[in-house]
Amino acid sequence: MTTTQPTTGHEPATGHEPTTGPGPLAGMQPAARPMPMERACPFSAPEEFRTLREEEPVTPVTFPDGAKGWLVSRYADVRAVLTDPRFGANRRLLRAGDPAQDGAPLPPPPPGMFIMMDPPEHTRFRRLLTGQFTVRRMQKLAPAIERIVAEHLDAMAAAEGPVDLLRVFALPIPSLVICELLGVPYADREQFQQNAGRLLRIDASQEEALQAHTAMNQHIHQLAVAKRAHPTDDILSGLVQSEQLTDEEVAGVGALLLLAGHETTANMIALGTMCLLRNPGQLAALRADPALMDGAIEELLRYLTIVQYGLRRVALEDVELGGQLIEAGATVVASLTSGNRDATHFSGDPDALDVSRPYSPHLAFGHGVHQCIGQQLARVEMKAALSALIERFPTLRLAVPADQVPMRDDMLIYGVHKLPVTW
């Protein structure tokens, strides 16, 4: 998962104004194209994004579920969408369809699912969580995280390889940490990881996604009720004891944090490891100068951008963006993947991994009021895991050809299903 100091309001887009150019305001709207999805290699963004950024930065698309909407591909436009209060958070549970289809009103978001809310409802939840994910608190967790990392490296060494790095290392570390933070028994991890997998499948039906979401909520709800009677030192207890949320809302917040807290970071650790192994020059630079690691984490976050199909927003009124008229009720997808490969914002070649690249703000954690609240935790976990891994196993390598590593092309969070390694 991830944290920084969250924003508290809609930020102005000064210096990042949306681009303008030919569009339906000046003529006929272009035909909808399929959502770019095909990667030339596991670490590349879909090639169509390059053309779109240059020629049609705001373009109509057809989403994987058959619904239509708009795709925004330039860095400046992505930031503009994510900070403009005229674009609201998409309330439909993890789908990319049109939330105003057939003129139906937007359904209310599930209790506690604050990423699907707009201010002031969103602000109420965000403020309660801000104190739980401060930079200082996440940094204080570093020794405990480093201990967990060391224990799992010891277990890897004892196994003598080959091992599935995702199962024995990348997944357990953030799962242990978020369970500890939330107050969720680690013994329940198999149940919530199964539901998370069902929830994040691209081809999951609305019914399947809802069932998985409901199962996670029911489990956290039972814990919240128990913590109201017997609080402990964890986030769920703190939310319950605040008496500002119902048990149903606490359950929704907890399920969301649990999902985000292990899926995203686990896949960044595993995919980041594979990426470094496939870029031996960059890995050698990190081994030669460990001081590069902080910048390398930012570069891996930018380069890999595992939220692969972007962030969905709904136009709350007619909006002109990039020369296009986006009508009220239309779905807009702000592509973090494409924005993070925009050569007008990032120096050098954005399609290359460069662990010494000068820092420039990336979009891996989103932007604006919905920017990932747990991003500092993700940074601490990634740094601890990757630093210790490459130091402990200097001969680490893939145990299978790279094209045999099963990629998560079928999931909303990109990464690997397995990562066989040896040393």
Secondary structure, DSSP 8 states (H G I E B T S, - for coil): --------S----TT------SSTTTS-----EE-----SSTT---THHHHHHHH-SEEEEE-TTS-EEEEE-SHHHHHHHHH-TTEEE--STT--S-TTGGG-------TT-GGG--TTHHHHHHHHHHTTS-HHHHHHTHHHHHHHHHHHHHHHHHH-S-EEHIIIIITHHHHHHHHHHHT--GGGHHHHHHHHHHHHBTT--HHHHHHHHHHHHHHHHHHHHHHHHS--SSHHHHHHHHTSS-HHHHHHHHHHHHHHHHHHHHHHHHHHHHHHHT-HHHHHHHHH-GGGHHHHHHHHHHHH-SBTT-EEEEESS-EEETTEEE-TT-EEEE-HHHHTT-TTTSSS-TTS--TT-------TT--GGGS-TTHHHHHHHHHHHHHHHHHH-TT-EESS-GGGS-B-TTBSB-SBS--EEE-
